[in-house]
Amino acid sequence: DTGEENYFHFYNDVLTKIWLLSNSGITVTSFPVVISKKLWDKSYFQHCLKASMLLQSLQWIVQDQQYIVCNRVIFCKPFTHRMDLLDPIFAPLRIEGKGNRRIFLTRSKSRLRYIENASEIENIYSAYGFETVDTDSLSLPQQIDLFSNSLFIVGIHGAGLTNMMFRKEHCKILEIFPPPDLGYLPFHYIMMAKLQGFRYRGIIGQSGKRRYSGGFQLNAVEFER
């Protein structure tokens, strides 16, 4: 799948295929399932594999550089943001967590979409008890523990926000978008928050000096409000 190496699309577009096929009357354990070696080697895939009896029971074919010859292939594409498909994936991964942590999800400049006036914004959220988190530096078990115990999640639009699905209790989300003048204002995490019954708000940034490298400005007064 074209999105299999993206943490959000891995859950929303890739793994959901297994449950879509199963719910459609196909005995998925009777067919070999092709997966790319890049995805197979991802630590988050291996964590999901160990947690799910269904995934463990499948006949996996790990494809690297070779071609695969077959007589019949089933391709499928689920509708996105379906709780009946997402819940069986996240259910075995969730842990009990009722903490009230406040986290601000940041991103490396190399990952695009970063706040140019980050120090000004950090001064604001730090004053309200938020801690800075970069999920790239955390293992999946660490992310599950963190988000399970976070009541307030503020973050720049990115795959790290997918982890809100690990939160069992109520949660409040503030998503920070770059300016949409480049034609990019996605709805992924609005939908995920609504599916979970979380309170959601969004704030849109302004064009920055490093616009084409992913940089943007965030109005500090509006952000604090």
N, C-alpha and C positions, 0 to 999 in steps of 0.2 A: 504494500500500500504506500502511496506517495507520502503519507503523513506518519509512517510508522516510527520514525526516529524523533518525532515531536511528542513530548510527554502528554499533552492534552489529547492530541489526535490518536495516540496509542490507545487510550481508554475509550474515547468517544466514537472513533471511526474503525479501529482495528479489532480490539477485543470484543466489541459488541457484535461483530459478525458471527462469532461462535454461538452466542445466545439467540441471535436472530434466526440462524439456521435451525437450531434446536427447537425454538418455539414454532417454527414453520413445518414441523413434522419430519425433519431430516435427522436421522440417527448419526450425529457427528462423529461418534466413536468408530463408525464403520468405514470412514473415509480418511485417507491420509491428508494431513493439513500442511501446506507449504508455508514456510516462514523464512524470511531472510536471515542470514547469519548475523548481520548487524543488529537486528532486533533481538535475536536469540541471545546474543552476548550482553545485552543491556541488563544492568543489575535490577532495574525495576521490573523487567519482564520475568527474570528468574525468581524474584520475590513473589510476584503474582502466581507464577507456576507452582511454587511450593505451597502456596496458601489455598489453591483451588483443586479440589478432587477432580472436577470436570476437565480442567486443563491438563492435569496429570494423566488422564485416561486417553488422551488423544494420540493419534499416530503421527507424530511430528516428522516432517522432512525439512531439514535445515539446508537451505539453498545458499551456496556461496557463489562461485564463478561458473558452475556447470549449468547446462540446459537440462530440463526435465521433459521427457517424452511421456505423453499420457493420451488416453482415448477420450476422456471426458473431464472437463473442468467446471467447477461451480464458482462463479464470481458473485459477490453480493455487496450491496451498499446500504446499510441501515439509515433510516432517518436519524438525524442528530438529536441529542438531548432527550433521549427516551429513558425515563426512570426505570421502566420495566427491564431494560437492557443494562443500564448502568448499575442498578442496585445489586444484582447478583455478582458483579465484578468487585464492587467496593465492600460489600458486606463481610466477606471473610478477612478483609484487610483491616477493618476498623477495630479500635480498642476503646475501652472505657476512658473517657476524658471529660472532666467538667471544669477544667481550669479557666481562668479569666485573663490569660495573657493578651497583650496588645502587641501586634507585630506589624512592621512596615517592610514589605517585600521590595528589595532593590534589585537592580540588574547591572551586570558588568557592561561597560561601554562597548565591548566587543560583541555583545549580544544585541545591539541596537536598542532603540527606545530607552533613552536615559534622560534624566532631568539635569539640565545644565546648571540651574541654581540650586543644586542638591544641598549644599551646606545651609542655605536659608530655610529650606523645607525641613531639613533634619532638626534644626533648632526648634522648630514648631512642634513636630511630632514627639521629639524627645521630652519636651516640657509636659506632654500629656501622658508620659509613661510608656511610650512605644519603644520597642527594641528593633534594631535593624537586622534583617535576615536576608541572606542570599541562598536560595534553595540549591543552587549549583554546588555548594560546599557541604550539603547534607546528604546522607544516605536516605533511602526510602523509609526505613524504620524510624529514623530521626525526624523526617518530615511528617510521618503519620503521628508520632507523639506530639510534635509541636502544634500541628493544626488541630488535633483532637482537643487540645487544651487552650485554644485561642478563641476568645470571645469577639475581639475586634481585629479585622484583617484589612490593612490598607496596602495596595500594591499597584505598581505599574502593570499595565496589560501584558500578560505573558503566561506561559504554561504553568508557572509556579502556583497560580491561583486555582488550578485544578484541584489542589490539595484541600480546598474547602470541603470536598466531598467526604473527607475523613471525619469531619465534625458532626457529632451526633446531636449535641444540644444546640440551642439557638445561637446565632452568630450574626454579626453586622459586618458588611463588606463595603469598602470604598475603593472603586477601581479608577485608576488614573490613566487616561487615554492621551496619546500624542494628538496634535491637531489633525483633523481629518482631511486636510487639503491635499494629502497624498493619496486619498481614496481608500483609507483603511480605518474603519470604525466598526470592528466586529462585535458580535452579540454573545459570544460563547459563555462568558461568565455571568452575564445578566441571567441567561437561561439556567445555568447551574445553580445560581443563588435562589432563583424562583422555585426550582424543583425541590430544593431543600427547605423552602419556607423561610429563608434568611432575609433580613432587611438589606436592601441593596441601594447604593448610591453611586453615581459616576461623576467624574469631573474631567473636563477636557482641557488640555494644555494649549499653549500658544507657540507659534513658530519661533524657533531659536536660531542662534548664530550658526549652529552645525546641523542644520535641518536635514541635509542629505546623508549625514552619518548617523542619523537616528536621534540627535539631540533636540530637545524642546524645553521651553520654559513653562513653569507652573506658577500661576498667580498666588502669591503667598497669603494674601488677605482672604481670597476665596477659599483656598485650601484650609486655612484655620477655621473659617466659618463652617 
